[in-house]
Amino acid sequence: MKKKINVIDLDKTLIPYDSFRILVKKEIYKVNLRVIFFTKLRILRIISLEKYKEYIIPLIEKKYDDSFFKEFALSLYRDMDSLVLKEVLKETDNNTINILLSASPDFYVKHLIDELKWQGKGSYFDKSNNFLHLYGSSKISWIKGNYDEREFEYNMAISDSSTDDKLLKLFQRRIKWILQ
């Protein structure tokens, strides 16, 4: 019997806000000039969202130790939407792997994954220092690369974003989450 997988989006699905935006706002309030500079470039659409995160993530990651990101993840854990969690748990049994996938940075997403005792990934730099933005079709590539359809049953996926529509179509049960 194949193991089942459920894929859960983080921002505006499992939690009711964009976690990366919260982190960036904190840096802007602390007058982090580099973050402010790249944020202005993003607002003016001079750089893409992917490039923006590629520049911002290392700036924030180098500034804090791991305990800061663990505490931030715990705040996300406390803010989880109980209705979303209930939907996930309805589709979870002893043969199920729950996978949290997020375009937000892995340096705090991994701590939330640990807290939930799930699997998953956030956007990250690979061993060759290439930025992997887990957004849209990149999520599909990551899932297929780590959970081959021949070995896993694609059971349920839940997301708020239209960029995840193709991902949702891979699953038997798909939930387009609209914030209540």
Rosetta silent file (secondary structure, phi, psi, omega in degrees, C-alpha in Angstrom):
SEQUENCE: MKKKINVIDLDKTLIPYDSFRILVKKEIYKVNLRVIFFTKLRILRIISLEKYKEYIIPLIEKKYDDSFFKEFALSLYRDMDSLVLKEVLKETDNNTINILLSASPDFYVKHLIDELKWQGKGSYFDKSNNFLHLYGSSKISWIKGNYDEREFEYNMAISDSSTDDKLLKLFQRRIKWILQ
SCORE:     score description
SCORE:     0.000 S_00000001
   1 L     0.000  129.703  179.435    0.000    0.000    0.000 S_00000001
   2 L   -70.920  143.846  170.649    1.346    3.416   -1.011 S_00000001
   3 E   -70.361  143.274  176.864    1.826    6.083    1.624 S_00000001
   4 E   -92.003  148.223  172.016   -0.532    9.024    1.158 S_00000001
   5 E  -123.782  143.174  171.228    0.664   12.609    1.075 S_00000001
   6 E  -117.824  135.243  178.533   -1.175   15.801    1.913 S_00000001
   7 E  -114.413  129.201 -175.848    0.337   19.122    0.870 S_00000001
   8 E  -123.613  129.376  174.916   -0.478   22.232    2.863 S_00000001
   9 E   -80.942  151.101 -178.070    0.373   25.821    1.924 S_00000001
  10 L   -89.999  -69.360 -169.050    1.504   28.103    4.747 S_00000001
  11 E   -72.303  128.096 -179.153    0.762   31.766    4.096 S_00000001
  12 L    64.162   17.862  172.958   -2.899   32.766    3.980 S_00000001
  13 L  -130.368  -77.474  178.896   -3.841   29.109    4.290 S_00000001
  14 L   -69.041  -33.375  171.303   -2.464   27.409    7.411 S_00000001
  15 E  -119.109  153.136 -172.049   -1.935   30.862    8.913 S_00000001
  16 L   -86.017   17.629 -178.710   -4.175   33.828    8.034 S_00000001
  17 L  -149.573  176.726  177.787   -1.417   36.201    6.869 S_00000001
  18 L   -92.970  108.054 -174.995    1.835   36.381    4.904 S_00000001
  19 H   -64.510  -38.554 -179.534    4.592   35.439    7.365 S_00000001
  20 H   -64.646  -38.980  177.756    7.445   36.736    5.208 S_00000001
  21 H   -60.512  -40.644  178.361    5.759   40.131    4.949 S_00000001
  22 H   -61.257  -45.479  179.774    5.579   40.299    8.759 S_00000001
  23 H   -62.461  -43.078  179.917    9.301   39.535    9.013 S_00000001
  24 H   -65.651  -42.030  178.419   10.177   42.161    6.379 S_00000001
  25 H   -59.196  -39.656  177.918    8.020   44.806    8.083 S_00000001
  26 H   -61.084  -38.921  178.925    9.897   44.216   11.325 S_00000001
  27 H   -69.495  -36.311  177.694   13.172   44.850    9.484 S_00000001
  28 H   -65.559  -43.182  178.085   11.799   48.030    7.896 S_00000001
  29 H   -63.240  -27.497  177.186   10.714   49.294   11.340 S_00000001
  30 L   -85.986    5.976  179.526   14.258   48.598   12.557 S_00000001
  31 L    56.784   49.100  173.374   15.487   50.756    9.641 S_00000001
  32 L   -78.539  100.859 -170.673   17.375   47.962    7.916 S_00000001
  33 H   -61.855  -36.086  178.521   18.501   50.047    4.922 S_00000001
  34 H   -66.349  -42.623  177.899   19.250   47.112    2.632 S_00000001
  35 H   -63.849  -41.721  178.047   15.816   45.613    3.230 S_00000001
  36 H   -61.505  -43.946  179.912   14.227   49.027    2.633 S_00000001
  37 H   -59.165  -52.282 -178.762   16.185   49.421   -0.618 S_00000001
  38 H   -67.353  -30.853  177.052   15.153   46.030   -2.025 S_00000001
  39 H   -66.360  -40.641  176.607   11.582   46.538   -0.839 S_00000001
  40 H   -63.477  -40.985  177.295   11.387   49.806   -2.795 S_00000001
  41 H   -61.180  -38.519  179.755   12.733   48.018   -5.882 S_00000001
  42 H   -70.197  -43.174  179.426   10.036   45.361   -5.441 S_00000001
  43 H   -60.009  -39.426  179.304    7.243   47.902   -4.913 S_00000001
  44 L   -79.958    0.528  179.307    8.308   49.676   -8.111 S_00000001
  45 L    63.289   27.462  176.452    8.331   46.254   -9.873 S_00000001
  46 L   -77.158  -31.700  175.885   11.987   46.699  -10.825 S_00000001
  47 L  -123.441  152.501  179.102   12.721   43.223   -9.435 S_00000001
  48 L   -75.190  166.538  176.228   10.539   40.105   -9.378 S_00000001
  49 H   -60.591  -40.325  179.298    9.214   38.529   -6.210 S_00000001
  50 H   -62.388  -46.881  178.873   11.693   35.689   -6.660 S_00000001
  51 H   -64.216  -40.422  178.197   14.684   38.070   -6.969 S_00000001
  52 H   -55.393  -50.589  179.898   13.393   40.097   -4.039 S_00000001
  53 H   -66.436  -36.181  178.254   13.377   37.028   -1.813 S_00000001
  54 H   -60.228  -36.437  179.304   16.739   35.918   -3.184 S_00000001
  55 H   -81.444  -40.167 -172.651   18.234   39.252   -1.998 S_00000001
  56 H   -76.652  -41.932 -174.068   16.280   39.646    1.255 S_00000001
  57 H   -54.719  -49.094  178.945   16.481   36.129    2.682 S_00000001
  58 H   -63.894  -33.024  179.395   20.292   36.120    3.207 S_00000001
  59 H   -62.232  -43.045 -179.284   20.167   39.604    4.753 S_00000001
  60 H   -75.921  -41.543 -177.276   17.691   38.462    7.383 S_00000001
  61 H   -62.023  -38.487 -179.007   19.189   35.001    7.875 S_00000001
  62 H   -73.669  -22.173 -174.923   22.679   36.384    8.594 S_00000001
  63 H   -77.857  -28.353 -172.590   21.339   38.945   11.053 S_00000001
  64 L  -122.321  157.364  174.002   19.754   36.515   13.538 S_00000001
  65 L   -89.078  172.554 -174.072   20.600   33.232   15.181 S_00000001
  66 H   -61.977  -30.507 -179.503   18.485   30.121   14.865 S_00000001
  67 H   -64.554  -32.109  175.504   16.669   30.728   18.170 S_00000001
  68 H   -61.511  -45.120 -178.112   15.133   33.913   16.701 S_00000001
  69 H   -71.440  -32.321  176.599   13.673   31.913   13.796 S_00000001
  70 H   -66.144  -42.264  178.427   12.466   29.163   16.101 S_00000001
  71 H   -64.955  -39.998  177.198   10.608   31.722   18.210 S_00000001
  72 H   -62.060  -43.324  178.266    9.132   33.277   15.064 S_00000001
  73 H   -61.876  -38.306  178.118    7.957   29.809   13.943 S_00000001
  74 H   -65.031  -33.775  176.162    6.335   29.254   17.343 S_00000001
  75 H   -67.346  -35.540  175.664    4.378   32.486   16.882 S_00000001
  76 H   -66.510  -41.039  179.041    3.160   31.136   13.527 S_00000001
  77 H   -57.903  -42.856  179.696    2.230   27.866   15.221 S_00000001
  78 H   -67.487  -24.548 -177.308    0.062   29.750   17.719 S_00000001
  79 L   -94.700    5.824 -177.129   -1.663   31.587   14.848 S_00000001
  80 L   -60.358  144.163  179.185   -2.599   28.507   12.818 S_00000001
  81 L   -77.498  117.069 -176.448   -6.146   28.423   11.484 S_00000001
  82 H   -64.839  -29.546  178.557   -7.988   25.673   13.374 S_00000001
  83 H   -68.624  -39.361  177.279  -10.395   25.123   10.459 S_00000001
  84 H   -66.325  -46.570  179.526   -7.524   24.415    8.059 S_00000001
  85 H   -58.923  -39.579  178.157   -5.880   22.124   10.576 S_00000001
  86 H   -61.877  -41.653  177.897   -9.195   20.300   11.011 S_00000001
  87 H   -63.303  -41.149  179.361   -9.414   19.739    7.224 S_00000001
  88 H   -65.325  -46.358 -176.990   -5.871   18.369    7.175 S_00000001
  89 H   -66.116  -29.170  175.085   -6.476   16.072   10.140 S_00000001
  90 H   -61.742  -28.650 -177.237   -9.651   14.687    8.503 S_00000001
  91 L  -101.831   12.880 -175.366   -7.389   13.445    5.698 S_00000001
  92 L  -114.995  129.894  172.410   -4.619   12.171    7.969 S_00000001
  93 L  -137.573 -169.651 -177.613   -4.148    8.639    9.248 S_00000001
  94 L   -65.681  -14.960 -178.543   -1.167    6.432   10.163 S_00000001
  95 L  -102.457   16.983 -173.271   -0.408    5.995    6.447 S_00000001
  96 E  -117.480  138.694  171.824   -0.274    9.743    5.699 S_00000001
  97 E  -110.704  121.404  174.427    2.601   12.198    5.443 S_00000001
  98 E   -91.252  131.795 -174.491    1.622   15.850    5.859 S_00000001
  99 E  -124.021  118.030  175.231    3.898   18.180    3.893 S_00000001
 100 E   -91.570  120.550  178.204    4.089   21.912    4.511 S_00000001
 101 E  -120.766  133.492 -175.671    5.305   23.737    1.389 S_00000001
 102 E  -146.715  145.546  171.722    5.909   27.458    1.385 S_00000001
 103 E   -75.857  -13.516  176.968    7.421   30.231   -0.682 S_00000001
 104 E   -71.249  160.937 -173.593    8.502   31.709    2.650 S_00000001
 105 E   -64.458  138.982 -179.869   12.094   31.094    3.809 S_00000001
 106 H   -65.727  -22.270 -176.603   13.049   27.664    5.043 S_00000001
 107 H   -63.322  -19.187  169.452   15.062   29.156    7.924 S_00000001
 108 H  -116.267  -26.907  177.877   11.817   29.507    9.900 S_00000001
 109 H   -58.871  -38.843 -178.662    9.493   27.185    7.949 S_00000001
 110 H   -61.526  -33.061  178.971   11.672   24.221    9.023 S_00000001
 111 H   -72.229  -36.585  176.289   11.015   25.036   12.681 S_00000001
 112 H   -66.293  -41.176  176.759    7.264   25.137   12.106 S_00000001
 113 H   -58.494  -44.723  178.630    7.513   21.783   10.288 S_00000001
 114 H   -61.697  -43.281 -179.108    9.368   20.350   13.302 S_00000001
 115 H   -62.269  -39.232 -179.532    6.745   21.702   15.691 S_00000001
 116 H   -78.593  -16.043 -173.767    3.955   20.103   13.635 S_00000001
 117 L    62.163   41.349  177.410    5.936   16.841   13.239 S_00000001
 118 L  -110.235 -169.074  171.531    5.342   17.050    9.492 S_00000001
 119 E  -120.184  175.397  175.735    7.685   17.150    6.519 S_00000001
 120 E   143.447 -164.933 -174.200    8.215   19.906    3.970 S_00000001
 121 E  -165.282  152.224  168.563   10.280   22.846    2.859 S_00000001
 122 E  -115.560  174.110  178.894   10.360   26.592    2.441 S_00000001
 123 E   -56.784  141.752 -172.328   12.280   28.575   -0.191 S_00000001
 124 E  -156.111  169.185  172.287   16.005   27.935    0.144 S_00000001
 125 E  -100.006  130.380  179.646   19.468   28.057   -1.404 S_00000001
 126 L   -79.106 -175.968 -177.058   20.708   24.674   -2.616 S_00000001
 127 L   -62.986  -24.912  177.883   24.252   23.319   -2.179 S_00000001
 128 L   -91.079    8.461 -179.322   25.364   25.207   -5.308 S_00000001
 129 L    66.975   25.340  172.339   23.912   28.425   -3.842 S_00000001
 130 L   -86.399  135.410 -179.577   21.079   28.546   -6.393 S_00000001
 131 E   -81.274  126.829  177.234   17.910   30.066   -4.974 S_00000001
 132 E  -111.793  105.247 -178.961   14.903   27.741   -5.095 S_00000001
 133 L   -89.811  106.082 -177.547   11.698   29.730   -4.706 S_00000001
 134 L   -78.909   83.176 -173.327    8.992   27.233   -3.784 S_00000001
 135 L  -146.028  133.604  176.862    6.238   29.060   -5.584 S_00000001
 136 L    60.134 -126.943 -175.700    3.870   27.908   -8.327 S_00000001
 137 H   -65.513  -21.310  176.898    5.396   25.257  -10.592 S_00000001
 138 H   -65.036  -31.972  176.581    8.483   25.008   -8.362 S_00000001
 139 H   -65.094  -40.878  179.209    6.282   23.400   -5.703 S_00000001
 140 H   -61.727  -47.137  179.224    5.200   20.776   -8.235 S_00000001
 141 H   -59.613  -42.474 -179.003    8.824   20.029   -9.147 S_00000001
 142 H   -64.806  -46.404  179.438    9.783   19.759   -5.488 S_00000001
 143 H   -60.522  -50.369 -177.948    6.885   17.404   -4.666 S_00000001
 144 H   -64.174  -33.269  179.046    7.514   15.190   -7.698 S_00000001
 145 H   -73.630  -26.526 -177.143   11.251   15.124   -6.973 S_00000001
 146 H  -107.349  -19.213 -177.809   10.785   14.139   -3.337 S_00000001
 147 L  -139.359   77.512 -176.559    7.538   12.133   -3.440 S_00000001
 148 L   -57.432  134.562 -179.155    7.375   10.192   -6.703 S_00000001
 149 L   -59.796  -23.642  178.544    3.822    9.423   -7.867 S_00000001
 150 L   -74.431  -21.193 -177.420    4.800    5.772   -8.349 S_00000001
 151 L  -108.668  -18.903 -175.712    5.580    5.476   -4.647 S_00000001
 152 E  -128.827  145.530  174.387    3.092    7.890   -3.056 S_00000001
 153 E   -92.246  121.369  179.992   -0.625    8.495   -3.367 S_00000001
 154 E   -80.532   93.354 -170.021   -1.317   12.198   -3.896 S_00000001
 155 E   -81.361  -65.716 -172.717   -4.215   12.419   -1.469 S_00000001
 156 E  -141.619  143.235  173.943   -5.062   16.019   -0.509 S_00000001
 157 E  -137.172  144.953  179.549   -3.728   19.540   -1.108 S_00000001
 158 E  -137.786  131.354  179.831   -4.910   22.836    0.298 S_00000001
 159 E  -158.882  154.790  176.589   -3.889   26.354   -0.766 S_00000001
 160 L   -92.882  -19.578 -165.313   -5.302   29.837   -1.105 S_00000001
 161 L   -93.343  137.961  175.552   -3.226   30.851   -4.116 S_00000001
 162 H   -67.076  -20.522  176.540   -4.102   30.617   -7.790 S_00000001
 163 H   -69.519  -13.577  177.845   -0.380   29.974   -8.391 S_00000001
 164 H  -100.158    6.508 -177.700   -0.978   26.587   -6.739 S_00000001
 165 H   -57.626  -41.894  178.831   -3.907   25.595   -8.991 S_00000001
 166 H   -67.054  -36.326  175.841   -1.763   23.188  -11.048 S_00000001
 167 H   -62.504  -47.356 -178.611   -0.414   21.670   -7.838 S_00000001
 168 H   -57.605  -37.032 -177.343   -3.939   21.169   -6.505 S_00000001
 169 H   -65.307  -17.811  178.448   -4.930   19.325   -9.692 S_00000001
 170 L   -74.297  -15.828 -170.342   -2.379   16.596   -8.921 S_00000001
 171 L  -105.918  149.550  179.806   -4.331   15.561   -5.819 S_00000001
 172 L   -63.584  -44.896  176.702   -7.469   13.479   -5.356 S_00000001
 173 E  -114.380  125.922 -179.567   -8.936   15.972   -2.911 S_00000001
 174 E  -126.549  135.922 -179.018   -8.149   19.613   -3.504 S_00000001
 175 E  -125.122  119.222  172.585   -9.206   22.524   -1.372 S_00000001
 176 E   -91.226  108.084 -173.107   -8.981   26.105   -2.530 S_00000001
 177 L   -87.141  124.079  175.249   -8.900   27.900    0.795 S_00000001
 178 L  -111.585  123.826 -177.958  -10.568   31.279    1.008 S_00000001
 179 L   -55.420  134.746 -177.735   -9.908   33.095    4.265 S_00000001
 180 L   -76.789    0.000    0.000  -13.021   33.168    6.409 S_00000001
